Amino acid sequence: MDAGQLGLGPVFLHTREAVVVAEASQGRIVLWNPAASHMFGYANEEGFGLLVEDLVPEALKDQHRTGLARYASAGNGVLIDTGMHVELPAVRKDGSELWVELSLTRMEPEGLSGRYAMAVVRDVTERREAERRLRESNAVLEGTQALAKVGSWESETTAGPARGVRWSREMYRIHGVDPDSFEMTKVSVDALIHPDDLETWQGRLGEAAASLSDLAGFTYRAVRPDGSVRWVWVEARFYPERPTVMVGFVQDVTDQKGAADELARLALVDELTGLRNRRGFLTVAEPMLNVAHREGRDVVLLYIDLDNLKEVNDRDGHAEGDRALVAAADLLRTTFRESDLVARLGGDEFCVLLHGDVDRPVQRLMESLEGRRDASPAIEFSVGVASSSGSEPTRIEDMLRRADAAMYDAKTAKGGHGPARPPERR
């Protein structure tokens, strides 16, 4: 059979697409073009009389036979004359498989009996392989991004806010939204940014997009739909091959920030007692003095020594000594107000900085100490006091020096032993 009998012109022989014509009742190929013989690895004359199912993988043969029988008897089928393209595996003469995309068209040649169908076939094996490699690459990328908590996004700057925007899966995860249901709009994206950071977010990204310049990194808070907040680092840049596309990267730095905040807190807090340490005390004390001076308020500093710490350590061990330090810290914490600055300066020395006159803070401390006289572990204090008038600026180092000297005098007056008593003031 030649192409003319089927109404096919010379283009049939020269088209780059593979074309296969088969008769349905026997399922044999009656005509194919050189592109088809080359695709399936047969000599051109070998195709004539070849069963179509010889090109079909074993797993699909039953499905092929059912469809062919339906067309032969009823003249219709799932794909024929629908314009649909379907991708299927096929088999070459040497048994190797390839992936093809095909469409089916009914043929009714004049003077010929039976039903004929024409398949236009394209080899898509390379494209499928490229897609497979891309999927694997994307899977690796997504896995790497998830492990590093790094997401990526692209934005076509000429498309307007939240248009032409693509997010990686990790970008969605960081912001706590479902990639399959999240509707990408300016309003929906802005809703994921903490209100206090939204102006910075919009301004920085808008300026970079308008000027087509790289976005220097900054941190913002992402508010997830469930109300949880994550700290996120973002930066973006433009690449020469895509000059209008902003490519951005974000990283969830909540854990790192939490660790950094904890380190900063530990640098200012005494680990044993939970009070501020010397650095933490000095960080707050100087500003507190400055405010008191501006407002004309008097300030009092109590310098407190735990008299019997060495005796407790020597007699009962350092664990009991630590208990005494914690008990002293708890006593100071409950005696004074939250607005008063209580700290452990180091070793057995504590201090309290507060507003007010001199006598009342010392009296409160003595009353609290007396109230736990029979408690264990036993604690004893020596106290020195320094005050500062609101009308006269004073540096915290000067107050510490004066209060320390007063505490030493009070301790010496007791011989380093005996119950605590109100100290002499300086």
C-alpha positions in Angstrom: 0.0 0.0 0.0 1.3 3.4 -0.8 0.6 6.9 0.6 -1.5 7.9 -2.3 -4.0 5.2 -1.7 -4.6 6.6 1.8 -4.8 10.2 0.6 -1.4 11.1 2.0 0.7 13.5 0.0 4.5 13.7 -0.4 4.9 15.5 2.9 4.1 12.2 4.6 7.5 10.9 3.5 9.5 14.0 4.5 7.9 15.1 7.8 10.1 14.8 10.9 7.2 13.4 12.8 6.8 9.6 12.8 3.6 8.6 11.1 2.2 5.1 11.4 -1.0 3.8 9.7 -2.6 0.5 10.8 -5.6 -1.5 9.8 -7.7 -2.3 12.9 -9.1 -5.8 12.3 -5.7 -7.4 12.2 -3.8 -4.7 14.0 -1.1 -4.6 11.3 0.9 -1.7 10.1 0.1 -0.9 6.4 2.2 2.1 6.0 4.8 4.2 7.9 7.2 6.9 7.0 11.1 6.9 7.2 10.9 8.9 10.5 8.9 6.0 12.0 11.1 3.3 10.8 14.1 5.2 12.2 12.4 5.8 15.5 11.6 2.1 16.1 14.8 0.7 14.6 13.4 -1.2 11.6 14.3 -1.1 8.0 11.5 0.7 6.1 10.2 -2.4 4.4 10.1 -4.3 7.7 7.3 -2.1 8.9 4.8 -3.3 6.4 2.7 -6.1 7.9 4.3 -5.6 11.4 1.8 -5.9 14.2 1.3 -2.7 16.1 1.5 -4.6 19.4 5.1 -5.4 18.5 5.8 -1.8 19.3 3.9 -2.0 22.6 5.5 -3.1 26.0 4.3 -6.3 27.4 2.6 -4.5 30.3 0.4 -2.6 27.9 -0.4 -5.2 25.3 -3.8 -6.2 26.8 -4.9 -2.6 27.0 -3.8 -2.1 23.4 -5.7 -5.2 22.2 -8.9 -4.1 23.9 -8.7 -0.6 22.4 -7.9 -2.0 19.0 -10.9 -4.4 19.1 -13.2 -1.7 20.1 -12.2 0.5 17.2 -12.4 -2.4 14.8 -16.0 -3.2 15.8 -17.5 0.1 16.8 -15.3 2.6 15.0 -14.6 4.7 18.1 -12.1 4.8 21.0 -10.9 6.8 24.0 -8.3 8.8 22.0 -9.1 8.6 18.4 -10.1 11.9 16.8 -10.1 13.7 20.2 -7.0 15.8 19.5 -5.6 14.5 22.8 -1.9 13.6 23.1 -0.9 10.8 25.4 2.6 9.8 26.5 3.3 6.0 26.6 6.3 3.7 26.6 7.1 1.9 23.3 9.5 -0.8 22.2 12.2 -0.7 19.5 13.2 -3.6 17.4 16.2 -4.3 19.7 13.9 -4.5 22.7 14.9 -1.2 24.2 12.2 1.1 25.4 11.5 4.7 24.5 8.8 7.2 25.6 6.5 8.5 22.8 3.8 11.1 22.6 1.1 10.2 20.1 -2.3 11.2 18.8 -4.7 9.1 16.8 -6.8 10.0 13.8 -9.5 7.9 12.0 -8.8 7.2 8.3 -11.5 6.2 5.7 -9.6 5.7 2.4 -11.8 5.4 -0.7 -12.1 1.9 -2.3 -10.6 0.2 0.8 -12.6 -1.9 3.3 -11.9 -2.0 7.0 -11.1 0.6 9.6 -7.8 2.4 9.5 -6.1 4.7 12.0 -3.1 7.0 11.8 -0.8 7.7 14.7 1.4 10.7 14.7 4.3 9.9 17.1 7.0 12.0 18.7 10.0 10.6 20.6 10.0 12.3 24.0 12.5 10.1 25.8 15.2 12.8 26.1 12.6 15.3 27.5 11.3 12.7 30.0 14.8 12.0 31.1 15.6 15.7 31.5 12.4 16.1 33.5 13.4 13.1 35.7 16.8 14.6 36.4 15.2 17.9 37.1 12.8 16.3 39.6 15.7 14.5 41.3 17.6 17.8 41.4 14.6 19.6 42.8 14.1 16.8 45.4 17.7 17.2 46.4 17.4 21.0 46.5 14.2 20.8 48.6 15.8 18.3 50.9 18.8 20.5 51.3 16.6 23.6 51.8 14.6 21.8 54.5 17.7 20.6 56.3 19.2 24.1 56.3 15.8 25.8 56.8 16.6 27.9 53.7 13.9 28.8 51.2 14.1 30.5 47.9 11.8 32.7 45.8 11.7 34.5 42.5 9.8 37.6 41.6 9.4 39.2 38.1 9.8 42.8 39.0 7.8 44.0 35.9 4.7 42.0 36.9 3.7 44.0 40.0 3.4 43.1 43.7 2.9 39.4 44.3 2.6 38.7 40.6 5.1 36.5 38.8 6.2 35.2 42.2 7.4 31.6 42.8 8.2 30.1 46.1 10.1 26.9 46.9 8.4 24.4 49.2 10.7 25.4 52.1 9.6 29.0 51.6 6.0 27.9 52.2 7.0 25.7 55.2 8.9 28.6 56.9 5.8 30.8 56.6 3.5 28.0 57.7 1.2 27.9 54.6 0.2 25.0 52.3 1.7 25.4 48.8 -1.3 23.7 47.3 -3.9 26.0 48.8 -2.1 29.3 49.5 -3.3 32.1 47.2 -0.4 34.3 46.3 -1.6 37.9 46.5 0.0 41.0 48.0 -2.6 41.0 50.8 -2.0 37.3 51.6 1.8 37.7 51.6 1.7 40.9 53.7 -0.5 39.1 56.3 2.5 36.7 56.9 4.7 39.6 58.0 4.7 40.9 61.6 2.9 44.3 61.6 5.9 45.9 63.2 8.2 44.7 60.4 5.8 45.2 57.5 6.8 48.7 56.6 10.5 47.7 56.6 9.7 44.6 54.5 7.7 46.5 51.9 10.1 49.4 51.7 13.3 47.4 51.3 11.9 45.0 48.8 10.1 47.7 46.9 13.2 49.9 46.6 15.3 46.9 45.4 12.7 46.0 42.8 12.3 49.5 41.5 16.0 50.1 41.2 16.8 46.5 40.1 19.5 46.4 42.7 20.5 43.6 45.1 18.7 43.5 48.5 21.1 43.6 51.4 20.1 41.1 54.1 17.8 41.9 57.0 15.7 40.0 59.5 12.0 40.1 59.9 9.4 38.2 61.8 7.0 35.9 60.0 3.6 35.4 61.5 2.2 32.0 60.6 -1.6 31.5 60.3 -1.5 29.5 63.6 -0.1 32.6 65.3 3.4 31.3 65.9 6.2 33.7 65.0 9.5 32.8 63.3 12.6 35.0 62.8 13.6 35.0 59.1 16.7 36.3 57.4 16.1 37.5 53.8 18.4 38.7 51.0 18.0 38.9 47.2 19.9 39.6 44.1 19.6 40.1 40.3 21.6 37.9 37.8 22.7 39.3 34.4 21.0 36.5 32.4 17.6 37.4 34.0 18.0 41.1 34.7 14.3 41.8 35.8 13.9 38.7 38.1 14.7 39.2 41.7 16.0 35.9 43.2 15.7 35.8 46.9 16.7 33.5 49.7 15.3 33.2 53.2 16.5 31.3 56.2 14.6 30.5 59.4 17.0 31.8 62.1 14.6 31.4 65.0 16.7 28.8 66.7 20.0 30.7 66.2 18.4 33.9 67.5 17.0 32.1 70.5 20.5 30.7 71.2 22.1 34.1 70.7 19.4 35.7 73.0 20.1 33.0 75.6 23.9 33.6 75.4 23.2 37.4 75.8 21.0 36.7 78.8 23.5 34.3 80.4 26.2 37.0 80.0 24.0 39.3 82.2 22.6 36.8 84.6 24.2 34.8 87.4 23.6 31.1 86.6 23.3 29.9 90.2 20.8 32.4 91.6 19.1 33.8 88.5 19.9 37.4 89.6 21.7 39.8 87.4 25.5 39.4 87.6 27.9 42.3 87.9 27.8 43.0 84.1 24.0 42.8 84.1 23.9 45.1 87.1 26.2 47.8 85.6 24.3 47.6 82.3 21.1 48.8 84.0 22.4 50.8 87.0 24.0 53.7 85.1 20.9 54.5 83.0 18.8 54.1 86.2 20.9 56.7 87.9 20.7 59.1 85.0 16.9 58.8 85.0 16.8 59.4 88.7 18.9 62.5 88.3 16.7 63.9 85.6 13.6 63.3 87.7 15.2 64.6 90.9 14.8 61.3 92.8 17.1 60.0 95.5 18.7 56.6 95.0 20.0 54.1 97.5 22.5 51.3 97.0 22.8 48.4 99.5 26.0 46.4 99.4 25.3 43.1 101.0 27.8 40.4 102.1 26.8 36.8 103.1 28.8 36.6 106.3 28.9 32.9 106.9 29.4 31.5 103.4 33.0 30.3 104.0 31.9 28.6 107.3 29.1 26.8 105.5 31.4 25.7 102.7 34.1 24.4 105.1 31.6 22.7 107.4 29.0 21.3 105.1 30.5 21.4 101.6 30.1 23.7 98.6 26.7 22.2 97.7 25.3 23.6 101.0 27.2 26.8 100.3 25.3 27.1 97.0 22.0 26.5 98.8 22.9 29.4 101.1 23.6 31.7 98.1 20.3 30.7 96.5 18.5 31.3 99.8 20.1 34.8 100.1 19.1 35.6 96.5 15.5 34.4 97.1 15.3 36.5 100.3 16.4 39.6 98.4 14.1 38.9 95.5 11.1 38.6 97.8 12.0 41.6 100.0 12.4 44.2 97.3 10.2 45.3 94.4 10.4 44.2 90.8 11.4 47.8 89.9 14.4 47.5 92.3 17.7 46.3 90.8 18.9 43.2 92.6 22.2 41.5 91.6 24.9 39.1 92.8 28.2 40.9 92.2 30.2 37.7 92.7 31.2 35.3 95.4 29.2 36.1 98.6 28.5 39.8 97.6 25.0 41.1 96.5 23.7 44.6 95.9 20.3 46.3 95.6 19.8 49.7 93.8 16.5 51.4 94.4 14.7 54.7 94.6 13.8 56.1 98.1 15.3 57.1 101.4 18.1 55.2 103.2 16.4 53.8 106.2 13.4 52.0 104.9 15.2 49.5 102.5 17.6 48.5 105.3 14.7 48.0 107.7 12.8 45.8 105.2 15.9 43.7 104.7 16.5 43.2 108.4 12.8 42.3 108.9 13.0 39.7 106.2 16.2 38.2 107.6 14.7 38.0 111.0 11.6 36.3 109.6 13.7 33.3 108.4 16.0 33.2 111.5 15.3 29.5 112.1 15.3 28.4 108.5 17.9 26.3 106.9 20.4 27.0 105.6 21.1 29.8 108.1 22.3 33.1 106.4 23.7 36.2 107.9 24.3 39.6 106.2 26.6 42.6 106.6 25.2 45.6 104.8 26.7 48.8 103.6 24.7 51.7 102.3 25.5 54.6 99.9 22.9 57.1 98.7 22.7 59.7 96.0 20.7 62.9 96.0 18.6 63.5 92.9 20.1 67.0 92.7 23.7 65.7 92.5 24.8 63.4 89.6 26.6 60.3 90.8 28.4 57.5 89.0 27.6 54.0 89.9 31.2 53.1 90.4 31.4 55.8 93.1 28.3 54.5 94.9 29.6 50.9 94.8 33.0 52.0 96.3 31.3 53.9 99.1 28.8 51.1 99.9 31.5 48.5 99.8 33.5 50.4 102.3 30.5 50.8 104.5 29.8 47.1 104.3 33.4 46.3 105.3 33.1 48.6 108.3 29.9 46.9 109.4 31.4 43.4 108.9 34.5 44.4 110.9 32.4 45.8 113.7 30.8 42.4 114.1 34.2 40.6 114.0 33.0 38.8 111.0 30.5 36.8 113.1 27.2 37.1 114.9 23.7 38.1 113.8 23.2 40.9 111.3 22.4 44.3 112.6 21.6 47.6 110.9 24.9 49.1 109.5 26.3 52.5 110.1 25.6 54.8 107.1 28.0 56.8 105.0 
